[in-house]
Protein backbone atom coordinates (compact mmCIF):
# COMPACT_ATOMS: atom_id res chain seq x y z
CA UNK A 1 0.00 0.00 0.00
CA UNK A 2 1.20 3.45 -0.84
CA UNK A 3 1.17 6.48 1.40
CA UNK A 4 -1.98 7.83 -0.25
CA UNK A 5 -3.85 4.55 0.24
CA UNK A 6 -2.82 4.35 3.89
CA UNK A 7 -3.89 7.93 4.54
CA UNK A 8 -7.28 7.30 2.93
CA UNK A 9 -7.67 4.09 4.94
CA UNK A 10 -6.85 5.98 8.15
CA UNK A 11 -9.40 8.73 7.44
CA UNK A 12 -12.12 7.27 9.73
CA UNK A 13 -9.66 7.13 12.62
CA UNK A 14 -8.47 10.69 12.01
CA UNK A 15 -12.06 11.96 11.87
CA UNK A 16 -12.89 10.20 15.12
CA UNK A 17 -9.94 11.93 16.79
CA UNK A 18 -11.45 15.26 15.77
CA UNK A 19 -14.74 14.30 17.39
CA UNK A 20 -13.01 13.71 20.75
CA UNK A 21 -15.48 10.98 21.60
CA UNK A 22 -13.79 8.01 23.23
CA UNK A 23 -16.69 5.80 22.19
CA UNK A 24 -15.99 6.40 18.50
CA UNK A 25 -12.21 6.16 18.47
CA UNK A 26 -11.90 2.39 19.03
CA UNK A 27 -14.42 1.27 16.36
CA UNK A 28 -12.94 3.70 13.84
CA UNK A 29 -9.45 2.44 14.57
CA UNK A 30 -10.62 -1.12 14.01
CA UNK A 31 -12.33 -0.27 10.72
CA UNK A 32 -9.19 1.54 9.54
CA UNK A 33 -7.10 -1.52 10.36
CA UNK A 34 -9.59 -3.81 8.60
CA UNK A 35 -9.51 -1.51 5.57
CA UNK A 36 -5.73 -1.80 5.38
CA UNK A 37 -5.81 -5.57 5.86
CA UNK A 38 -8.55 -6.06 3.26
CA UNK A 39 -6.85 -3.80 0.73
CA UNK A 40 -6.36 -6.73 -1.64
CA UNK A 41 -10.13 -7.23 -1.89
CA UNK A 42 -11.51 -3.78 -2.72
CA UNK A 43 -15.22 -4.49 -2.23
CA UNK A 44 -14.62 -5.66 1.34
CA UNK A 45 -12.21 -2.81 2.06
CA UNK A 46 -14.75 -0.25 0.84
CA UNK A 47 -17.42 -1.71 3.10
CA UNK A 48 -15.18 -1.48 6.17
CA UNK A 49 -14.09 2.04 5.22
CA UNK A 50 -17.69 3.23 4.75
CA UNK A 51 -18.73 1.87 8.14
CA UNK A 52 -15.79 3.67 9.77
CA UNK A 53 -16.54 6.95 8.04
CA UNK A 54 -20.20 6.67 9.04
CA UNK A 55 -19.31 6.14 12.71
CA UNK A 56 -16.81 9.02 12.65
CA UNK A 57 -19.23 11.36 10.87
CA UNK A 58 -21.97 10.74 13.42
CA UNK A 59 -19.55 11.32 16.30
CA UNK A 60 -18.23 14.50 14.69
CA UNK A 61 -21.75 15.76 14.04
CA UNK A 62 -22.67 15.18 17.67
CA UNK A 63 -19.60 17.12 18.82
CA UNK A 64 -20.42 20.05 16.57
CA UNK A 65 -24.04 19.93 17.63
CA UNK A 66 -23.25 20.22 21.34
CA UNK A 67 -20.92 23.22 20.95
RALIN-V268542 format. One line per field, one symbol per residue. ss: DSSP state (A for helix, B for strand, O for the rest). A space follows every 10 residues. Layout:
ss=???
This chain:
ss=OOAAAAAAAO AAAAAAAAAO OAAAAAAAAA AAAAAAAOOO OAAAAAAAAA AAAAAAAAAA AAAAAAO
